[in-house]
């Protein structure tokens, strides 16, 4: 069951990790997810930088790509899981999830419409 904090690995290239940063039940079944990507100098998303100490599945400096956030029906995401396009993996720790959500609130790369889907502070 997809819910706030669920963590997924996309099976399609480039196989990023995605984190659910909204509660689908609060928004009529709509979910917001952001992905983790390698931190590079050219990356516009540098509001939330994580490392291996933040999540066991990370091996290097990683940023949350708020500019690539995706929102849509949780039912569609669950279908992608059933079809093998996404795989649920170990959840990010609660402290890391809080760091990701705090970054989402601050990021100029996350649209106002997407920010409306974040949990209340």
Secondary structure, DSSP 8 states (H G I E B T S, - for coil): ---TT-EEEESSTT--EEEE-S-GGGGTTEEEEEEEEE--TT-S--SSEE-TTT-TT--S-EEEEEEEEEEEEHHHHHHHHHTTSEEEE----HHHHHHHHHHHHH-TTS-HHHHTTS---
